[in-house]
């Protein structure tokens, strides 16, 4: 996993994930990790799959 530009924003019990990732699997994995660590916080996964050129 290389998601070097992922931004994690937390406010009012909500965690928002933003930024580019290389694959849908990477997006899913980051979302799962965030959910595991966030406890009861809501996860808003706005990561975008961007293929590298």
N, C-alpha and C positions, 0 to 999 in steps of 0.2 A: 504494500500500500504506500502510495506516495503523496497523498492528499496534503500538499504543503500550503495551499491557500484557503483551507477551510476556516471559516470564522464561526465561533461559537458565541452566541449572544444570549445572556440570561436576564430575564426581567419578570417579576410578578409570577413566579412559579412556572414560567415557560422557557424552554430552551429552543432557540432557533439555530439551525445549521445552514450556513450559506457558503457558496463557493463552488469552484469546478472540481470534478473528480473524473477519473479516466474511464470507469466502467460502472454499469448498474450494480454489479456485485460490490464494488467499493462503496457506493452510495448506501447500499443495504447494510453492509458491515459497520460503517461509521454510525448509521442510525441505531443499530442494535447496541453498539458500545455506549452511545450516548444515553439510550434508554436504561441500560443496566446501571450506569453511574448516576443518573439524574433522580433516582428514587421516584417520588410521586409527581415530579414535574412533567408537564406536557411537552412532547417533542414535536417541533415543526420542522420537518426535513425539507429544506428548500435547495439542497445540493443539486447541481446541474451536471449531467454527464456530458463531458466535452472530449471528443476524440483528439488525440495529439496528432499533429501533422508532421 
